[in-house]
């Protein structure tokens, strides 16, 4: 009977991950398509690089991070259906993505992007909480890594499809085409998924009363490992989103590529490289943790250090084809930390604080990576453009990516010493 129950639980976990993965793909598709559309948007609406940074990063990130924690707190309530939260938020961000296509001014586009951020704030924290509850600690890293394939796959589709749509039907209709299907997907979520809380299959320790917000923050801050992992994820996110948003702009400006060619080749390098990195990171994390909890973050730290010279070299080479070849492994190594980092954070807090902890890591990732990193790159590019011309984005990325990837590697390596005492204490 036990083996039969285990098989049923594994089947249910796979179904949950697969559906949530599709949702996350649409999440990132709607979020990142603005990157490949930035150049035609800027030409039509007469935007500066700072405007591009605010539109692609700050407008989304400020509300995404601001609302992520209260929505996560709501998702942590024992009476809340996390499936319904995800479905409602999916409708909101999909509709607002389509609305972006109707913008006539920078302010209108900015506000539409704010709406996308408001909707997407409620997507990932409840999903992380669901998956972490349904997966055993030994399988959590790979389970969360499968879900985290959403950003690279969504980014790949955004680059390839967005570049094609921009050159064929224009950037306005591109937003409508990628936004509308998400509204129908919300019905699939409500039909196929069930929250373990609602049908009595939740693990017993997940039924504890919800702790206060102050207690949840205390749980997070009490972990010395989390205090190192959270800023490391923020630094890595600056490199991640810097390359994802400004990489296509760098290729179009420094090499004169069209949106379609850029979207195809950068989309393949970024999408496949990051997908392989995320997937293998989860497998590696599950294998390493069997040797000892401290090894969970060893591989990610080493890979972050190795990705630095590859990305910097790709930004400096004189041929765009060679740049793509270097970006592919560099981006893969950059994303490898994602599954182990999320797994560690979920295991370093009690189950009653997991959605809040997920919101905290997303806050660091998006507030710094998108909200501050993307506008900072735009501001620096505008500043150095009189001296560097079309290569201003290239050299800003070289310095910023080099610094932040090494900083992230050091912090993740230092977190290893605290994992044996802190990981999965609540369980």
N, C-alpha and C positions, 0 to 999 in steps of 0.2 A: 504493500500500500504506500509506503514511504517513497519508493522509487517511482511509483505512478504519480504521486503528488509532485515530486521533483520534476518529472517530465512535463506535467501540465504547467507548472510554474515557469519552467524554461520556455515553453511554447508561448505562454502569455507574455513573458519578458521580451522575447524576440518580436512578437507582434507590436508591443508597445514601442520598442525602440525603432522599428521600421516606420511606423506611422509618424512618430515624433521626428524622425530623421527627415521625412518628406516635408513636414511643417518647418523644420529648421532650414531646409534648403530654400523654401520660399521666403523665410525670414531674411536670410542673407542675400538672396536674389533681389528682393525688394530694397534692401538696405544698400547694396553695393553697385547696383546698375548705374547709379548716379555718377560713379567714378569714370566709367567709359563714356558717359554722356556729357561729362563736364566741359569738354572743349566746344562742342556745338552749342551747348547751353550758354557758355561764356561769350561766344561770338554773337549770339542773338540778343542776349540780355545785357551785353557790355559789362561783364564782370571782371574784377581783378583777381589775382591769385589768392588774396586774403578772402575775398567773397567766396571763391571756390572752397577754401578750407572751412569757412563758416557753414556753407551750404552742405558740404559732404560730411563734416564732422560735428561741429559744435551744435548745429540746429537739431541734429538727431540725438547726440550724446547727452546734452544737458537734461532733457526730459526722460530719456531712457534710463539714465543713472538716478535721476531724482525720484522717479516713480517706481523704480525697480524694487527698492526696499519695502515701501508700504504694500505693494502688491505681493511681494514675497511673504511679508508678515501675514497677510490675509490667506495666502496659500498654506502657511504653516498651521493654521487653525484646524483642529481635528474634524470640524464639521464642514470644511470647505471641499468642494469637488475640484481638484486641480485640473481635471479634464475640461470642465466647463470654463474655467479661467483661461486656459489655453485657446479654446475655441472662440471665445468672445474677443480676445486680444488679436487673434488671427484675422477676424473680420475687420477690426479697426485698422490694423496696419496695411492690409491689402487695399481697402478702400482709399486710404490716404495716399498710397503709392499711385493709384490711378489719378487722384486729384492733382498730383504734381504736374501731370501733363497739361493742365489747364492754366498753369501759372503764367502771368504776363509780366511780372516784375520780380526782382530779387526778393522783396519782402513776402510776396505771395508764395514763392517757392520755398523760402525759409520756413514759413508757417506750415506749409504742407509737410515738409520734412520733420518739423516738430511733431505733427500728428502721427507720422510713421514711428517716431521714437516712443511716443506715448503708447501706441499699440504693442510694439515689440518689447516694451518693458515687462510685459506679463507672459512672455513666451518661455524663456529658458529657466528661470528659477523654479517654477512648478514642474517643468520637465525633469530637471536634475533631481528634484526631490522624489518624483515618482520612480525614476530609474534606480536611484541609490537605495530606495526602500525595497524594490523588487529584486535587486541583485545582491548576491552574497559579497562580503568584503573581498574574497579571493578573485571574484569576477568583475568587481566594480570598475576597475581601470579600463578594461577592454569594453565593458558595456557603455560607459560614458564616452569612450573614444569613438565607438560606432555612432553615437548620437552627434558627437562633435565633428563628424564628417560633413555635417550640414554647411558650415562656413566655407570650406574649400570647394565643395560641389556647387553650392549656391554662387560662390564667387566665380567659378569656372563658367557656369551658365550665364551669369550676368555679363562677363567679359565677352564671350563669344556671341551670345544672342543680342546683347546690347549694342555691340559694334555693328552687327549685321542690320539690326533694326534702325540704328541711327543713320546708316547710309542708304536705307531703302524707304522707310516710311517716316523717318524723322524722330527726334528725341521725344516729342510730345506723345505720339502714339505708342512709343516704346514703353513708357510708364504705364499706359492703360493695358497693354498686352500682358505685362508681367504682374500687374496688380489684381486684375479681375479674377483669375482662377483661384486665388486664395480664399475668396468668399465661399466658393463651392467646397473647397477642401475642409472648411470648418464643419460642414455636415458629415464628412467622412470621420473626422475626429470624434464627434459626438456619437456616431453610430458604432464605431469599432472599438473604442477604448473605454475602459472602466477604471475608476479610481479604487484601489484596494480598500480605502476607508469606507466606501459606500456599499461594499458587498461582503464585509466581514472577513476578508482575506488578508488584511493588513497585519504585519508582524506585531506581536503584543507590545514591544517596547515603543512602537510608533503611536500607541494610543494614549500616551501620557499627556496630561494637560499642557496646553501651550504656555510657554514661558513668556515673560514680559520682554519688550524690546530691549530694555536695559540688560536683562539677564542674557538674552541672545548675543548682544554685543560683548558682554563679559565673557561668554563662552568662546567667542571668536578671539578676543584680545588675550585671553588666558593662554592661548597656544603660542609658544615661541616660534614654532615652525610656520604657522600661518602668518605671523608678523614678518617673516622673511619671504614667504611664497607670494603674498599679495603684491608687494612692490615689485617683485621679480616679474610677475605677470603683467604689471603696468608697463614696465620697461620693454618687455617683449612685444606688447601690444603696440607701442609706438612704432617699432620696426615693422610689425605685421601690417598695420593699417597704413603706415607711411608708404610701404611698397605697394599695397593693394590699391590705394587711392592715387598716389603720385607716380607710381611706376609706369602706368599707361601714359600719363601726361609727359613724363620724361622721354619715353620712346617716341611719342608723336612730335615733340618739340626738337629734341636733339638729333633725331634721325629722319624726321619728316614723314613718318608712317601715317597711313589713313586709320580712321577709327576701326574699320573692319579688319585690317591686317593686324593692328595692335591688339584688338580684342581676341582674335583667333590665337596668335602665338603667345602673347603674355597670358591670356586666359588659360591656355593649355599648360604652360610652365607653372603658373601660380596654382591653378586648380588641381592638376594631377600631383604636383610636388607637395602641396599642403595636404591633400587627401592621403597620400602615402605616408607623410610624416605623422599625421594624426592617427591613422590606423596602426602603423607600426609602433608608435609611442604607447598606445594602449596595450598591445601584445607584449612589448618590452617591459612595461610597468608590471604586468601580471607575473611575468617570469622573474623579474628582479626582486619583487617583494617576497618571493618564496625563499630567497637567500637571506633575507633580513629586511625589516621595515626601512632601515636607513638607505637601502639601495634604490628605493622607489624614485628618488629624484637624482640619482647619479647619472643615468643615461641622458636625461633632459639637459642637465647642466653642461655636460661635455658637448652635446650637440649644439647648444646655443653658442658655445665658444667657437666651434668649428664653422658655424654658418657665417660668422662675421667676415672672414677674408673672402669667402665666395661671393657674398652680396656686394661687398665693396669693389671687388674686381669686376663684377658684372656691370656696375655703374660707371666704371672708368674705361672699359674697353672701347675701341673706336668703331666696332661693327655690331649692329643690333642682333645679328644671329648669334654671335659669341656671347653677347649679354644674356640672351634667352637661355643658352646652354648653361651658363653659370648660375642664373637665377633658379633654375629647376632644382638642383640639389640644395642650394642655399635656402630656399624657401621651405623645402621639405624638412631640413634640420631645424629651422626656426619654429615650425609648428609641432615638432615632436613632443614638446613639453606639455601640450594641452591636456591630453588624457590623464597622465600621472598627476598634474597639478590639480585638476578638478577632483580627481579621486582622493588625493591627499586632503584637500579642504573638506570634502564631504565626510571623510573619516576622522577629522580632527575636532568635530563638534558633535554634540548629542543630536539625535534624529529630530528633536523638536526645534532645532535651529538650522536645519539643513538648507531650506529654501532661502533663509536670511543669509547664510554663509555663501550660497550661490550668488545671491544678489550683490554681496560685498565684493566677490571676485569679479563679477561683471562690471560693477561700479569702477573698480580700479582699471579694468581693461578698457572700458569705453570712455570714462572720463578723461583718462590720460592719453590713450591711444587715438581716440577719435576727437573728443572734446577739446583737448589741448594740443595733441601732436599734429593733427591735420592742419588746423589754423596756424600753428607755429611754423610749419614748413612753408605754408603759403606766405606768411609775413616775411620770413627770411628770404624766400625767393624774390618777393617784390623788392626787398632791400638791396639784394645783390644783383638784381637784373641789369642795372646800368653798367656794371663792370663785367658781368658774366654772360649777359644776353640770354639766349635760349637755353644755355647750360646751367642756369641758376638752380633749377630743381635738381639737376644731377649732383652738384657739389654740396648742396644742403643735405641731400639724402646720404651721401658718402659719410659725412661727419656724424650726422645724427644716428644713422643705423649702426655705424661702428661702435659708438659709445654705448648705446642702450643695450645692444645684444651682449656685450661683455659684462655690463653691470648686472643684467638678468642672470647670466651664467654664474657669477660670483655669489649672488644671493641664494640661488637654488642649491648650489653646492654647500653653502653654510647651513641650509635648513636640514640637511641630512642628520646632523648630530642630535636633533630633538625628536625625530620621528619614532625611534624605538620606544620612548616613554609616553608619547602622546597619541599615536595613531590608533584609532578604534578603541579608545579607553571606554567610551560609553557603551559599546557593544559588549 
